[in-house]
Amino acid sequence: MNQSRRLLFFTLFLAYIGAGVISILPGPTLLILAQHTNVPLDIAGWSFTASSIGFALGVLCAGFLSGKIAPKYLLMAGLAIMATFGTVIPLTHLFPLLIASQFIMGIGFGFIDVSINIIVALSFADTLGQTLNNLHSAFGIGALGGPLVLSLTLQMIHDATGAYLLGAIAGMVAIFLLVRQHVPRATARAHPTQHHHPRPYPGTGQKESQPQPGRSQGTLSGGAHPGDDEAQVIAPTQVQPASSVFKQLLLWLFALQFFLYLAAEVGFNSWIVTAISQTASITLALAAPAATAFWSGLTIGRLIGAQLLKQGILTEHKLLYCSFIGGGMSGLLVAIFPDHLWLSFSASALVGFFFGPIWPGAMAIVSRRFVHALGAVSGVLLISAGISGMIVPVLMGFLIPSIGVNWVMAIPALACLLICIPFSLAHWRQRHTLHLQGDAHTIKPETPLSSTI
């Protein structure tokens, strides 16, 4: 990795740390925010809904603007929104301003997610899977560090503003670092009649195909890299309008994967502490380490997943299958034995560990497949995930009185296992499509037989 790419990676890493800090803090500080704005706790919880709606709107806007504005500027705008309104939230004493700030900050998070996905796909095509795993671990670092800093600031100055400022400062530093950096943007240079010739995989002994005069090689390299074993990682043969992508079944199979994953992650993270507290008859404070174990496992899982891909120990598909099965089985352990503290805490860490590589790994596969419409595709996937994140935790809360905590905690585990179905179907469809394309490319035109006298 050259110096400019190292700087870009560090900048994106810092941006995700800031996003992790600010996005996690409204939960631990909800009681403080309710006291500041003089509203009941259940009313203050509507700020989370405002943030989710803002995020969905931000994703839509970023997906639309990505074809008109460079992703670098979308990211800078998202970071500026996050830093500004992340500072307003702990200071405001007006409930309407709190709701508005959470809503606008959600828009900023939507800009950040979409723009970083595009930037990474365009700048780190050769190491996409491991780069996304490393970057998303930064979010976990922020989510772990934010509550720790909050605890220190509350003890020292009895105010939560300092913890929010940490995330805001990280965002502003990232903006400063982005100003002078060159970040590529997607271009539509391929002609419909031109074909993209993929590079062979490393170790096949074949020579890399050379660019032909007058033939565009596309924005992303079509070659494989460590961690990929399937031919679908190549770029599409031509740049298509974003609207045509919505008609592809493959996109909706990917959207279903993200829907199920967020159902698993957010559902588990939202209810694990309450489930352990109720079944083991302990206070929330004693059950809280389960959430810490989950986030720690999530961060470590992404870091280790990146190394497994870098060293070529596992391919992206094999890593994801291991993650689906491992996450589902670990989640079932928690659902069956939530009252056994040592087992629940250990299994929560394992759930996080196996969940860690799923989001960045799936996003890497999608980004390579839909390189011609990164903004639109990222928008669809993130909105699908956002809908799941809003519906599933609420549904689990409604189901607890009727079916019990154990069955409710089985929902995230089953959702994780179910990802195998759309993932396998998408994998098969990609291979089938590329097989047909390969057959078409090998058909030679008919030549007239020469007659001899």
C-alpha positions as CSV (number, residue, x, y, z in Angstrom):
1,M,0.0,0.0,0.0
2,N,1.6,3.3,-1.1
3,Q,1.7,6.4,1.0
4,S,-1.3,8.1,-0.5
5,R,-3.5,5.0,0.0
6,R,-2.2,4.7,3.6
7,L,-3.2,8.3,4.3
8,L,-6.7,7.7,2.8
9,F,-7.1,4.5,4.8
10,F,-6.1,6.3,8.0
11,T,-8.6,9.1,7.2
12,L,-11.5,6.8,6.6
13,F,-10.5,4.8,9.7
14,L,-10.7,8.0,11.8
15,A,-14.0,9.0,10.2
16,Y,-15.5,5.6,11.2
17,I,-14.2,6.0,14.8
18,G,-15.9,9.4,15.1
19,A,-19.1,7.9,13.6
20,G,-18.9,5.0,16.1
21,V,-18.5,7.3,19.1
22,I,-21.3,9.7,18.2
23,S,-23.8,7.1,17.0
24,I,-23.5,5.0,20.2
25,L,-23.7,7.8,22.8
26,P,-27.4,8.8,22.5
27,G,-28.2,5.3,24.0
28,P,-26.2,5.5,27.2
29,T,-27.0,9.2,27.6
30,L,-30.8,9.0,26.9
31,L,-31.7,9.6,30.5
32,I,-29.5,12.7,30.5
33,L,-31.0,14.0,27.3
34,A,-34.5,13.4,28.7
35,Q,-33.7,15.4,31.8
36,H,-32.2,18.2,29.7
37,T,-35.3,18.5,27.6
38,N,-37.8,17.8,30.4
39,V,-39.6,14.9,28.7
40,P,-40.3,11.3,29.9
41,L,-37.8,8.6,28.9
42,D,-40.2,6.9,26.5
43,I,-40.8,10.2,24.7
44,A,-37.1,10.9,24.5
45,G,-36.7,7.5,22.8
46,W,-38.4,9.0,19.7
47,S,-35.1,10.6,19.0
48,F,-33.8,7.2,17.8
49,T,-36.7,7.0,15.4
50,A,-35.8,10.4,14.1
51,S,-32.2,9.3,13.6
52,S,-33.3,6.2,11.7
53,I,-35.6,8.2,9.4
54,G,-32.8,10.7,8.8
55,F,-30.4,7.9,8.0
56,A,-32.8,6.4,5.4
57,L,-33.2,9.9,3.8
58,G,-29.5,10.5,3.9
59,V,-28.8,7.2,2.1
60,L,-31.4,8.0,-0.6
61,C,-29.9,11.5,-1.1
62,A,-26.3,10.2,-1.2
63,G,-27.2,7.5,-3.7
64,F,-28.8,10.1,-5.9
65,L,-26.0,12.7,-5.6
66,S,-23.2,10.2,-6.0
67,G,-23.5,10.4,-9.8
68,K,-23.2,14.2,-9.6
69,I,-20.9,14.9,-6.7
70,A,-17.6,13.3,-6.0
71,P,-17.7,10.8,-3.0
72,K,-15.0,12.8,-1.3
73,Y,-17.3,15.8,-0.9
74,L,-20.2,13.7,0.1
75,L,-18.1,12.3,2.9
76,M,-16.9,15.7,4.0
77,A,-20.5,16.9,4.1
78,G,-21.6,13.9,6.2
79,L,-18.7,14.4,8.6
80,A,-19.5,18.1,9.0
81,I,-23.1,17.3,9.7
82,M,-22.1,14.6,12.2
83,A,-19.6,16.8,14.0
84,T,-21.9,19.8,14.2
85,F,-25.2,18.2,15.4
86,G,-23.3,15.6,17.5
87,T,-22.2,18.6,19.5
88,V,-25.7,20.2,19.6
89,I,-27.4,17.0,21.0
90,P,-25.8,17.0,24.6
91,L,-26.2,20.8,24.9
92,T,-29.8,21.4,23.8
93,H,-32.6,21.9,26.3
94,L,-35.3,22.0,23.7
95,F,-36.9,18.6,22.7
96,P,-37.8,19.7,19.2
97,L,-34.2,20.7,18.6
98,L,-33.1,17.3,20.0
99,I,-35.4,15.5,17.5
100,A,-34.2,17.8,14.7
101,S,-30.6,17.3,15.5
102,Q,-30.9,13.5,15.6
103,F,-32.8,13.6,12.3
104,I,-30.1,15.7,10.6
105,M,-27.3,13.7,12.1
106,G,-28.9,10.6,10.7
107,I,-28.7,12.2,7.3
108,G,-25.0,12.8,7.9
109,F,-24.5,9.1,8.8
110,G,-26.2,8.1,5.5
111,F,-23.8,10.3,3.6
112,I,-20.9,8.8,5.4
113,D,-21.8,5.2,4.9
114,V,-22.6,5.5,1.1
115,S,-19.6,7.7,0.4
116,I,-17.1,5.5,2.2
117,N,-18.4,2.4,0.4
118,I,-17.9,4.1,-2.9
119,I,-14.4,5.5,-2.0
120,V,-13.2,2.1,-0.8
121,A,-14.5,0.3,-3.8
122,L,-12.7,2.7,-6.1
123,S,-9.5,3.1,-4.2
124,F,-8.9,-0.4,-2.7
125,A,-10.2,-2.7,-5.4
126,D,-7.3,-5.1,-5.0
127,T,-7.8,-5.5,-1.3
128,L,-11.5,-4.7,-1.0
129,G,-12.6,-7.4,1.5
130,Q,-9.8,-6.9,4.0
131,T,-9.9,-3.1,3.7
132,L,-13.7,-3.0,4.6
133,N,-13.1,-5.4,7.5
134,N,-10.4,-3.2,8.9
135,L,-12.4,0.0,8.4
136,H,-15.6,-1.4,10.0
137,S,-13.5,-2.5,13.0
138,A,-12.9,1.3,13.5
139,F,-16.7,1.7,14.1
140,G,-16.5,-0.9,16.8
141,I,-13.5,0.8,18.4
142,G,-15.5,4.0,18.5
143,A,-18.6,2.2,19.9
144,L,-16.4,0.7,22.6
145,G,-14.4,3.8,23.4
146,G,-17.4,6.3,23.4
147,P,-19.0,4.8,26.6
148,L,-15.6,4.6,28.3
149,V,-14.9,8.3,27.7
150,L,-18.5,9.1,28.7
151,S,-18.0,7.3,32.0
152,L,-14.8,9.4,32.6
153,T,-16.3,12.7,31.7
154,L,-19.4,12.1,33.9
155,Q,-17.1,11.2,36.9
156,M,-14.7,14.2,36.3
157,I,-17.0,17.0,35.2
158,H,-20.5,15.5,35.5
159,D,-21.3,16.4,31.9
160,A,-21.6,14.2,28.8
161,T,-20.5,16.9,26.3
162,G,-16.9,15.9,26.4
163,A,-17.6,12.4,25.0
164,Y,-19.6,13.8,22.1
165,L,-16.8,16.3,21.4
166,L,-14.4,13.3,21.0
167,G,-16.4,12.0,18.0
168,A,-16.8,15.6,16.6
169,I,-13.1,16.2,16.8
170,A,-12.4,13.0,15.0
171,G,-14.8,14.0,12.3
172,M,-13.3,17.4,11.8
173,V,-9.7,16.0,11.7
174,A,-10.9,13.6,9.0
175,I,-12.3,16.5,7.0
176,F,-9.0,18.4,7.3
177,L,-7.1,15.4,6.1
178,L,-9.5,14.9,3.1
179,V,-9.1,18.4,1.7
180,R,-5.8,17.8,0.0
181,Q,-6.2,14.2,-0.9
182,H,-7.1,12.9,-4.3
183,V,-10.0,10.5,-4.2
184,P,-11.1,8.7,-7.4
185,R,-14.7,8.9,-8.5
186,A,-16.7,6.6,-10.7
187,T,-16.7,7.3,-14.4
188,A,-18.8,5.8,-17.2
189,R,-16.1,5.3,-19.8
190,A,-17.0,1.9,-21.2
191,H,-18.8,1.6,-24.5
192,P,-21.6,-0.9,-24.7
193,T,-19.9,-2.8,-27.5
194,Q,-16.7,-3.2,-25.7
195,H,-15.8,-6.1,-23.6
196,H,-13.8,-6.3,-20.4
197,H,-11.2,-9.0,-20.3
198,P,-10.6,-10.1,-16.8
199,R,-7.1,-10.9,-15.4
200,P,-6.5,-14.5,-14.4
201,Y,-6.2,-15.4,-10.8
202,P,-2.9,-15.4,-9.1
203,G,-1.1,-18.7,-9.3
204,T,-2.9,-20.0,-12.4
205,G,0.3,-19.5,-14.5
206,Q,-1.6,-17.6,-17.1
207,K,-0.4,-14.3,-18.4
208,E,-2.4,-11.2,-17.6
209,S,-4.3,-10.0,-20.6
210,Q,-3.1,-6.7,-21.9
211,P,-5.3,-3.7,-22.6
212,Q,-6.2,-3.4,-26.3
213,P,-6.1,-0.1,-28.2
214,G,-9.4,1.7,-27.9
215,R,-10.7,-0.6,-25.2
216,S,-11.5,0.8,-21.8
217,Q,-10.4,-1.3,-18.9
218,G,-13.1,0.2,-16.5
219,T,-12.7,2.0,-13.2
220,L,-12.0,-1.0,-11.1
221,S,-9.5,-3.7,-11.9
222,G,-11.2,-6.9,-13.0
223,G,-8.5,-9.1,-11.5
224,A,-8.8,-11.3,-8.5
225,H,-6.9,-10.8,-5.3
226,P,-6.2,-12.7,-2.2
227,G,-9.4,-13.8,-0.5
228,D,-11.4,-14.3,-3.7
229,D,-12.0,-17.6,-5.4
230,E,-14.8,-16.9,-7.7
231,A,-14.9,-15.3,-11.1
232,Q,-17.8,-13.0,-10.2
233,V,-15.4,-10.4,-8.7
234,I,-14.7,-9.0,-12.2
235,A,-16.3,-5.8,-13.2
236,P,-19.3,-5.9,-15.4
237,T,-18.8,-5.9,-19.1
238,Q,-20.3,-2.4,-19.5
239,V,-21.5,0.5,-17.5
240,Q,-25.3,0.4,-17.2
241,P,-27.7,3.1,-16.1
242,A,-28.4,2.9,-12.3
243,S,-32.1,2.4,-13.0
244,S,-31.5,-0.9,-14.8
245,V,-29.9,-2.3,-11.7
246,F,-33.2,-2.2,-9.8
247,K,-34.6,-4.8,-12.2
248,Q,-31.9,-7.4,-11.4
249,L,-32.9,-10.2,-9.0
250,L,-29.3,-10.4,-7.8
251,L,-29.5,-7.0,-6.2
252,W,-32.6,-8.0,-4.2
253,L,-31.0,-11.2,-3.0
254,F,-28.2,-9.0,-1.7
255,A,-30.7,-6.6,-0.1
256,L,-32.3,-9.6,1.7
257,Q,-28.9,-10.6,3.0
258,F,-28.4,-7.2,4.6
259,F,-32.0,-7.2,5.9
260,L,-31.4,-10.5,7.7
261,Y,-28.0,-9.5,9.0
262,L,-29.2,-6.2,10.6
263,A,-32.1,-8.2,12.1
264,A,-29.6,-10.4,13.7
265,E,-27.1,-7.8,14.8
266,V,-29.5,-5.0,16.0
267,G,-31.9,-7.6,17.5
268,F,-29.2,-9.3,19.5
269,N,-27.5,-6.1,20.6
270,S,-30.7,-4.4,21.6
271,W,-32.0,-7.2,23.8
272,I,-29.1,-9.2,25.1
273,V,-28.6,-7.2,28.3
274,T,-32.4,-7.2,29.1
275,A,-32.6,-11.0,28.3
276,I,-29.8,-11.9,30.7
277,S,-31.1,-9.5,33.4
278,Q,-34.6,-11.0,33.3
279,T,-33.6,-14.7,33.1
280,A,-30.7,-14.5,35.6
281,S,-32.6,-12.1,37.9
282,I,-29.7,-9.6,38.1
283,T,-29.5,-5.9,37.6
284,L,-28.9,-4.3,34.2
285,A,-25.5,-3.0,35.5
286,L,-24.4,-6.6,36.1
287,A,-25.8,-7.8,32.7
288,A,-24.2,-4.9,30.8
289,P,-20.9,-6.6,30.2
290,A,-22.7,-8.9,27.7
291,A,-23.0,-5.9,25.3
292,T,-19.4,-5.0,25.8
293,A,-18.4,-8.6,25.0
294,F,-20.5,-8.4,21.9
295,W,-18.9,-5.2,20.6
296,S,-15.4,-6.4,21.5
297,G,-16.0,-9.7,19.6
298,L,-17.4,-7.7,16.6
299,T,-14.3,-5.6,16.5
300,I,-11.8,-8.5,16.9
301,G,-13.7,-10.6,14.3
302,R,-13.3,-7.9,11.7
303,L,-9.6,-7.4,12.4
304,I,-9.0,-11.2,12.3
305,G,-11.2,-11.5,9.2
306,A,-9.1,-9.0,7.4
307,Q,-5.9,-10.9,8.2
308,L,-7.5,-14.2,7.1
309,L,-8.3,-12.7,3.7
310,K,-4.9,-10.9,3.5
311,Q,-3.0,-14.2,4.1
312,G,-5.2,-16.1,1.7
313,I,-6.2,-18.6,4.5
314,L,-9.9,-18.2,3.7
315,T,-11.7,-16.8,0.7
316,E,-14.5,-14.2,1.2
317,H,-17.2,-16.8,0.5
318,K,-15.8,-19.4,2.9
319,L,-15.3,-16.7,5.6
320,L,-18.9,-15.6,5.3
321,Y,-20.3,-19.1,5.4
322,C,-18.3,-19.7,8.6
323,S,-19.6,-16.4,10.0
324,F,-23.3,-17.2,9.2
325,I,-23.1,-20.7,10.8
326,G,-20.9,-19.6,13.7
327,G,-22.9,-16.6,14.5
328,G,-26.2,-18.5,14.4
329,M,-25.0,-21.4,16.6
330,S,-23.5,-19.0,19.1
331,G,-26.7,-17.0,19.2
332,L,-28.7,-20.2,19.9
333,L,-26.4,-20.9,22.8
334,V,-27.4,-17.5,24.3
335,A,-31.1,-18.2,23.6
336,I,-31.0,-21.6,25.3
337,F,-28.8,-20.6,28.3
338,P,-29.3,-16.9,29.0
339,D,-29.3,-17.5,32.8
340,H,-25.8,-19.0,32.8
341,L,-23.8,-15.8,33.1
342,W,-20.3,-17.1,32.1
343,L,-21.8,-18.9,29.1
344,S,-24.0,-16.0,28.1
345,F,-21.0,-13.5,28.2
346,S,-18.7,-15.9,26.3
347,A,-21.3,-16.7,23.7
348,S,-22.1,-13.0,23.3
349,A,-18.4,-12.4,22.5
350,L,-18.6,-15.3,20.0
351,V,-21.7,-13.9,18.4
352,G,-19.9,-10.6,17.9
353,F,-16.8,-12.4,16.6
354,F,-18.7,-14.3,13.9
355,F,-21.0,-11.3,13.1
356,G,-17.9,-9.1,12.5
357,P,-16.9,-10.1,9.0
358,I,-20.4,-10.4,7.6
359,W,-21.3,-6.7,6.8
360,P,-17.9,-5.7,5.3
361,G,-17.5,-9.0,3.5
362,A,-20.9,-8.9,1.9
363,M,-20.4,-5.2,1.0
364,A,-17.1,-6.0,-0.7
365,I,-18.8,-8.7,-2.9
366,V,-21.6,-6.3,-3.8
367,S,-19.3,-3.4,-4.6
368,R,-17.3,-5.4,-7.0
369,R,-20.4,-6.8,-8.7
370,F,-22.2,-3.5,-9.1
371,V,-19.2,-1.2,-9.6
372,H,-21.2,0.6,-12.4
373,A,-23.8,1.8,-9.9
374,L,-22.2,2.0,-6.5
375,G,-24.3,4.9,-5.1
376,A,-27.7,3.4,-6.1
377,V,-26.8,-0.1,-4.9
378,S,-25.4,1.2,-1.6
379,G,-28.6,3.1,-1.1
380,V,-30.8,0.0,-1.6
381,L,-28.7,-2.1,0.7
382,L,-28.5,0.4,3.5
383,I,-32.2,1.2,3.3
384,S,-33.0,-2.5,3.5
385,A,-30.7,-2.8,6.5
386,G,-32.3,0.4,8.1
387,I,-35.8,-1.0,7.7
388,S,-34.8,-4.2,9.4
389,G,-33.1,-2.2,12.2
390,M,-36.2,-0.3,12.9
391,I,-38.7,-3.2,12.7
392,V,-37.0,-6.2,14.3
393,P,-36.1,-4.8,17.8
394,V,-39.6,-3.5,18.2
395,L,-41.1,-6.8,17.1
396,M,-38.9,-8.7,19.5
397,G,-40.1,-6.4,22.4
398,F,-43.8,-7.1,21.5
399,L,-43.1,-10.9,21.4
400,I,-41.4,-11.2,24.8
401,P,-44.7,-11.3,26.8
402,S,-46.3,-13.9,24.6
403,I,-43.5,-16.3,23.7
404,G,-40.8,-15.6,26.3
405,V,-37.2,-14.3,26.3
406,N,-35.6,-17.5,25.1
407,W,-37.6,-17.8,21.9
408,V,-37.3,-14.1,21.2
409,M,-33.5,-14.3,21.5
410,A,-33.5,-17.2,19.0
411,I,-34.8,-14.7,16.3
412,P,-31.4,-13.1,15.7
413,A,-29.7,-16.5,15.6
414,L,-32.2,-17.9,13.1
415,A,-31.9,-14.7,11.0
416,C,-28.1,-15.2,10.8
417,L,-28.5,-18.8,9.7
418,L,-31.1,-17.8,7.1
419,I,-28.6,-15.5,5.4
420,C,-27.1,-18.7,3.9
421,I,-30.1,-19.1,1.6
422,P,-30.1,-15.7,-0.3
423,F,-26.3,-15.8,-0.1
424,S,-26.1,-19.2,-1.8
425,L,-28.7,-18.2,-4.4
426,A,-26.8,-15.0,-5.2
427,H,-23.5,-16.9,-5.5
428,W,-25.1,-19.5,-7.8
429,R,-26.7,-16.8,-10.0
430,Q,-23.4,-15.0,-10.4
431,R,-21.5,-18.1,-11.4
432,H,-24.3,-19.1,-13.8
433,T,-24.3,-15.7,-15.4
434,L,-20.6,-15.6,-15.8
435,H,-20.6,-19.1,-17.2
436,L,-23.1,-18.0,-19.9
437,Q,-20.9,-15.0,-20.6
438,G,-17.9,-17.2,-20.9
439,D,-19.6,-19.5,-23.4
440,A,-20.7,-16.5,-25.5
441,H,-17.2,-15.2,-25.6
442,T,-15.8,-18.6,-26.8
443,I,-18.2,-18.9,-29.7
444,K,-16.4,-18.2,-32.9
445,P,-18.0,-16.8,-36.0
446,E,-18.7,-19.2,-38.8
447,T,-16.2,-19.1,-41.6
448,P,-17.0,-20.3,-45.1
449,L,-15.4,-23.6,-46.2
450,S,-12.8,-23.2,-48.8
451,S,-13.4,-25.3,-51.9
452,T,-10.6,-27.1,-53.6
453,I,-10.7,-28.3,-57.2
